[in-house]
Amino acid sequence: MYKLRLVYDSSYSYVYKDSVTHVATIDLYIKHKIECAQCACDELLFDTDSARMLAVLKLSSSNNYTVELL
């Protein structure tokens, strides 16, 4: 399994991080057909490295967080 972390500003609450991360999983699937699971309030889990790398490219344009490979 392959993970990535969405790194949020420390001022954001757990609920905010969890909600925005959940929306990211939905966007990845609906807009790009990338399947993933949310395994923490700020982490996504992928079956393949190629899916994770494509997700990094798609998510990196957000102003809400930065993307970090785990």
N, CA, C and O atoms as a GROMACS GRO file, in nm:
protein
  280
    1MET      N    1   0.083  -0.117   0.000
    1MET     CA    2   0.000   0.000   0.000
    1MET      C    3   0.089   0.125   0.000
    1MET      O    4   0.200   0.125   0.053
    2TYR      N    5   0.036   0.229  -0.060
    2TYR     CA    6   0.112   0.354  -0.077
    2TYR      C    7   0.033   0.468  -0.014
    2TYR      O    8  -0.087   0.481  -0.036
    3LYS      N    9   0.102   0.552   0.063
    3LYS     CA   10   0.036   0.660   0.135
    3LYS      C   11   0.088   0.796   0.092
    3LYS      O   12   0.200   0.811   0.043
    4LEU      N   13   0.001   0.895   0.113
    4LEU     CA   14   0.045   1.034   0.106
    4LEU      C   15  -0.024   1.110   0.217
    4LEU      O   16  -0.131   1.072   0.264
    5ARG      N   17   0.039   1.219   0.257
    5ARG     CA   18  -0.015   1.302   0.364
    5ARG      C   19  -0.047   1.440   0.308
    5ARG      O   20   0.029   1.496   0.230
    6LEU      N   21  -0.160   1.493   0.350
    6LEU     CA   22  -0.196   1.630   0.320
    6LEU      C   23  -0.154   1.712   0.442
    6LEU      O   24  -0.209   1.695   0.550
    7VAL      N   25  -0.059   1.799   0.424
    7VAL     CA   26  -0.003   1.876   0.535
    7VAL      C   27  -0.076   2.009   0.545
    7VAL      O   28  -0.068   2.094   0.455
    8TYR      N   29  -0.147   2.026   0.656
    8TYR     CA   30  -0.228   2.145   0.680
    8TYR      C   31  -0.154   2.240   0.774
    8TYR      O   32  -0.064   2.200   0.848
    9ASP      N   33  -0.194   2.366   0.771
    9ASP     CA   34  -0.145   2.462   0.869
    9ASP      C   35  -0.186   2.414   1.008
    9ASP      O   36  -0.294   2.358   1.025
   10SER      N   37  -0.102   2.435   1.105
   10SER     CA   38  -0.128   2.385   1.241
   10SER      C   39  -0.250   2.449   1.307
   10SER      O   40  -0.301   2.397   1.406
   11SER      N   41  -0.298   2.559   1.253
   11SER     CA   42  -0.415   2.625   1.313
   11SER      C   43  -0.548   2.556   1.277
   11SER      O   44  -0.650   2.586   1.338
   12TYR      N   45  -0.546   2.466   1.180
   12TYR     CA   46  -0.669   2.398   1.140
   12TYR      C   47  -0.706   2.287   1.238
   12TYR      O   48  -0.618   2.218   1.291
   13SER      N   49  -0.835   2.272   1.262
   13SER     CA   50  -0.884   2.170   1.356
   13SER      C   51  -0.884   2.032   1.290
   13SER      O   52  -0.872   2.018   1.169
   14TYR      N   53  -0.897   1.931   1.375
   14TYR     CA   54  -0.906   1.792   1.329
   14TYR      C   55  -1.025   1.776   1.234
   14TYR      O   56  -1.013   1.711   1.130
   15VAL      N   57  -1.139   1.833   1.270
   15VAL     CA   58  -1.260   1.820   1.189
   15VAL      C   59  -1.240   1.881   1.052
   15VAL      O   60  -1.283   1.824   0.951
   16TYR      N   61  -1.176   1.997   1.046
   16TYR     CA   62  -1.148   2.061   0.917
   16TYR      C   63  -1.059   1.971   0.831
   16TYR      O   64  -1.089   1.946   0.715
   17LYS      N   65  -0.949   1.922   0.889
   17LYS     CA   66  -0.857   1.836   0.816
   17LYS      C   67  -0.928   1.711   0.765
   17LYS      O   68  -0.911   1.672   0.649
   18ASP      N   69  -1.006   1.649   0.852
   18ASP     CA   70  -1.078   1.527   0.816
   18ASP      C   71  -1.176   1.553   0.702
   18ASP      O   72  -1.186   1.473   0.609
   19SER      N   73  -1.247   1.663   0.708
   19SER     CA   74  -1.346   1.696   0.606
   19SER      C   75  -1.282   1.725   0.471
   19SER      O   76  -1.326   1.675   0.368
   20VAL      N   77  -1.178   1.807   0.472
   20VAL     CA   78  -1.112   1.842   0.346
   20VAL      C   79  -1.043   1.720   0.285
   20VAL      O   80  -1.042   1.704   0.163
   21THR      N   81  -0.986   1.635   0.368
   21THR     CA   82  -0.923   1.512   0.317
   21THR      C   83  -1.029   1.421   0.255
   21THR      O   84  -1.005   1.360   0.151
   22HIS      N   85  -1.144   1.411   0.319
   22HIS     CA   86  -1.253   1.330   0.264
   22HIS      C   87  -1.298   1.383   0.128
   22HIS      O   88  -1.320   1.306   0.035
   23VAL      N   89  -1.311   1.514   0.117
   23VAL     CA   90  -1.349   1.576  -0.010
   23VAL      C   91  -1.243   1.546  -0.117
   23VAL      O   92  -1.276   1.525  -0.233
   24ALA      N   93  -1.116   1.543  -0.078
   24ALA     CA   94  -1.009   1.512  -0.173
   24ALA      C   95  -1.025   1.370  -0.229
   24ALA      O   96  -1.002   1.348  -0.348
   25THR      N   97  -1.065   1.274  -0.145
   25THR     CA   98  -1.085   1.137  -0.194
   25THR      C   99  -1.199   1.132  -0.295
   25THR      O  100  -1.192   1.062  -0.396
   26ILE      N  101  -1.304   1.206  -0.267
   26ILE     CA  102  -1.419   1.210  -0.358
   26ILE      C  103  -1.380   1.276  -0.491
   26ILE      O  104  -1.413   1.225  -0.598
   27ASP      N  105  -1.310   1.389  -0.483
   27ASP     CA  106  -1.265   1.458  -0.605
   27ASP      C  107  -1.175   1.369  -0.690
   27ASP      O  108  -1.189   1.363  -0.812
   28LEU      N  109  -1.082   1.300  -0.625
   28LEU     CA  110  -0.991   1.212  -0.700
   28LEU      C  111  -1.070   1.106  -0.776
   28LEU      O  112  -1.037   1.075  -0.890
   29TYR      N  113  -1.172   1.051  -0.713
   29TYR     CA  114  -1.249   0.946  -0.779
   29TYR      C  115  -1.339   1.002  -0.889
   29TYR      O  116  -1.341   0.951  -1.001
   30ILE      N  117  -1.413   1.106  -0.857
   30ILE     CA  118  -1.510   1.160  -0.953
   30ILE      C  119  -1.442   1.225  -1.073
   30ILE      O  120  -1.482   1.202  -1.187
   31LYS      N  121  -1.342   1.307  -1.048
   31LYS     CA  122  -1.278   1.382  -1.156
   31LYS      C  123  -1.171   1.304  -1.231
   31LYS      O  124  -1.148   1.329  -1.350
   32HIS      N  125  -1.104   1.210  -1.162
   32HIS     CA  126  -0.987   1.147  -1.223
   32HIS      C  127  -0.989   0.994  -1.218
   32HIS      O  128  -0.895   0.930  -1.264
   33LYS      N  129  -1.095   0.936  -1.162
   33LYS     CA  130  -1.108   0.790  -1.150
   33LYS      C  131  -0.992   0.726  -1.073
   33LYS      O  132  -0.950   0.614  -1.103
   34ILE      N  133  -0.941   0.798  -0.974
   34ILE     CA  134  -0.835   0.747  -0.888
   34ILE      C  135  -0.899   0.698  -0.758
   34ILE      O  136  -0.961   0.775  -0.685
   35GLU      N  137  -0.885   0.568  -0.731
   35GLU     CA  138  -0.942   0.511  -0.610
   35GLU      C  139  -0.843   0.518  -0.496
   35GLU      O  140  -0.725   0.487  -0.512
   36CYS      N  141  -0.892   0.560  -0.379
   36CYS     CA  142  -0.809   0.565  -0.260
   36CYS      C  143  -0.899   0.557  -0.137
   36CYS      O  144  -1.022   0.565  -0.147
   37ALA      N  145  -0.835   0.540  -0.023
   37ALA     CA  146  -0.907   0.536   0.104
   37ALA      C  147  -0.844   0.636   0.199
   37ALA      O  148  -0.724   0.664   0.191
   38GLN      N  149  -0.924   0.689   0.287
   38GLN     CA  150  -0.874   0.781   0.388
   38GLN      C  151  -0.841   0.699   0.512
   38GLN      O  152  -0.929   0.636   0.571
   39CYS      N  153  -0.714   0.700   0.553
   39CYS     CA  154  -0.672   0.618   0.667
   39CYS      C  155  -0.642   0.700   0.793
   39CYS      O  156  -0.615   0.644   0.899
   40ALA      N  157  -0.647   0.832   0.782
   40ALA     CA  158  -0.632   0.924   0.895
   40ALA      C  159  -0.691   1.058   0.851
   40ALA      O  160  -0.729   1.075   0.735
   41CYS      N  161  -0.698   1.152   0.944
   41CYS     CA  162  -0.759   1.280   0.909
   41CYS      C  163  -0.681   1.353   0.801
   41CYS      O  164  -0.734   1.444   0.736
   42ASP      N  165  -0.554   1.314   0.780
   42ASP     CA  166  -0.470   1.382   0.682
   42ASP      C  167  -0.393   1.287   0.591
   42ASP      O  168  -0.296   1.328   0.527
   43GLU      N  169  -0.434   1.160   0.584
   43GLU     CA  170  -0.363   1.062   0.502
   43GLU      C  171  -0.456   0.987   0.407
   43GLU      O  172  -0.571   0.957   0.439
   44LEU      N  173  -0.402   0.959   0.288
   44LEU     CA  174  -0.473   0.881   0.188
   44LEU      C  175  -0.392   0.757   0.155
   44LEU      O  176  -0.268   0.759   0.157
   45LEU      N  177  -0.461   0.648   0.126
   45LEU     CA  178  -0.399   0.519   0.098
   45LEU      C  179  -0.436   0.474  -0.042
   45LEU      O  180  -0.553   0.479  -0.081
   46PHE      N  181  -0.336   0.431  -0.118
   46PHE     CA  182  -0.354   0.390  -0.258
   46PHE      C  183  -0.304   0.248  -0.279
   46PHE      O  184  -0.213   0.202  -0.209
   47ASP      N  185  -0.364   0.177  -0.376
   47ASP     CA  186  -0.322   0.041  -0.409
   47ASP      C  187  -0.192   0.039  -0.489
   47ASP      O  188  -0.112  -0.054  -0.475
   48THR      N  189  -0.171   0.140  -0.572
   48THR     CA  190  -0.052   0.141  -0.658
   48THR      C  191   0.024   0.272  -0.645
   48THR      O  192  -0.032   0.377  -0.612
   49ASP      N  193   0.153   0.263  -0.672
   49ASP     CA  194   0.236   0.383  -0.668
   49ASP      C  195   0.197   0.480  -0.780
   49ASP      O  196   0.204   0.601  -0.762
   50SER      N  197   0.157   0.427  -0.894
   50SER     CA  198   0.119   0.515  -1.005
   50SER      C  199  -0.007   0.595  -0.971
   50SER      O  200  -0.017   0.712  -1.008
   51ALA      N  201  -0.102   0.535  -0.901
   51ALA     CA  202  -0.222   0.607  -0.858
   51ALA      C  203  -0.184   0.716  -0.759
   51ALA      O  204  -0.237   0.827  -0.764
   52ARG      N  205  -0.093   0.684  -0.668
   52ARG     CA  206  -0.049   0.784  -0.570
   52ARG      C  207   0.021   0.902  -0.639
   52ARG      O  208  -0.006   1.017  -0.605
   53MET      N  209   0.108   0.873  -0.733
   53MET     CA  210   0.181   0.980  -0.801
   53MET      C  211   0.087   1.070  -0.882
   53MET      O  212   0.104   1.192  -0.885
   54LEU      N  213  -0.011   1.009  -0.948
   54LEU     CA  214  -0.109   1.089  -1.022
   54LEU      C  215  -0.190   1.175  -0.925
   54LEU      O  216  -0.221   1.291  -0.955
   55ALA      N  217  -0.225   1.120  -0.809
   55ALA     CA  218  -0.298   1.196  -0.708
   55ALA      C  219  -0.215   1.314  -0.658
   55ALA      O  220  -0.269   1.422  -0.635
   56VAL      N  221  -0.086   1.294  -0.641
   56VAL     CA  222   0.001   1.404  -0.598
   56VAL      C  223  -0.007   1.519  -0.698
   56VAL      O  224  -0.018   1.635  -0.659
   57LEU      N  225  -0.002   1.486  -0.825
   57LEU     CA  226  -0.010   1.590  -0.929
   57LEU      C  227  -0.145   1.662  -0.925
   57LEU      O  228  -0.150   1.784  -0.938
   58LYS      N  229  -0.251   1.588  -0.906
   58LYS     CA  230  -0.385   1.647  -0.906
   58LYS      C  231  -0.411   1.729  -0.779
   58LYS      O  232  -0.478   1.832  -0.785
   59LEU      N  233  -0.359   1.684  -0.664
   59LEU     CA  234  -0.387   1.752  -0.538
   59LEU      C  235  -0.292   1.868  -0.508
   59LEU      O  236  -0.322   1.953  -0.425
   60SER      N  237  -0.180   1.872  -0.576
   60SER     CA  238  -0.077   1.972  -0.543
   60SER      C  239  -0.117   2.115  -0.575
   60SER      O  240  -0.050   2.209  -0.532
   61SER      N  241  -0.222   2.135  -0.649
   61SER     CA  242  -0.265   2.271  -0.682
   61SER      C  243  -0.353   2.335  -0.574
   61SER      O  244  -0.390   2.452  -0.585
   62SER      N  245  -0.386   2.259  -0.471
   62SER     CA  246  -0.473   2.311  -0.365
   62SER      C  247  -0.403   2.415  -0.278
   62SER      O  248  -0.283   2.405  -0.252
   63ASN      N  249  -0.479   2.514  -0.234
   63ASN     CA  250  -0.427   2.614  -0.141
   63ASN      C  251  -0.452   2.575   0.004
   63ASN      O  252  -0.405   2.644   0.095
   64ASN      N  253  -0.526   2.465   0.028
   64ASN     CA  254  -0.560   2.424   0.163
   64ASN      C  255  -0.451   2.343   0.232
   64ASN      O  256  -0.448   2.337   0.355
   65TYR      N  257  -0.362   2.283   0.156
   65TYR     CA  258  -0.260   2.193   0.212
   65TYR      C  259  -0.147   2.176   0.111
   65TYR      O  260  -0.157   2.217  -0.005
   66THR      N  261  -0.039   2.115   0.159
   66THR     CA  262   0.067   2.069   0.069
   66THR      C  263   0.067   1.918   0.075
   66THR      O  264   0.016   1.859   0.170
   67VAL      N  265   0.123   1.854  -0.026
   67VAL     CA  266   0.120   1.708  -0.037
   67VAL      C  267   0.258   1.652  -0.006
   67VAL      O  268   0.360   1.703  -0.055
   68GLU      N  269   0.261   1.547   0.074
   68GLU     CA  270   0.385   1.483   0.114
   68GLU      C  271   0.373   1.333   0.094
   68GLU      O  272   0.275   1.272   0.137
   69LEU      N  273   0.471   1.272   0.029
   69LEU     CA  274   0.473   1.127   0.012
   69LEU      C  275   0.519   1.061   0.140
   69LEU      O  276   0.608   1.111   0.208
   70LEU      N  277   0.458   0.948   0.173
   70LEU     CA  278   0.499   0.871   0.292
   70LEU      C  279   0.558   0.739   0.249
   70LEU      O  280   0.599   0.660   0.334
   0.00000   0.00000   0.00000
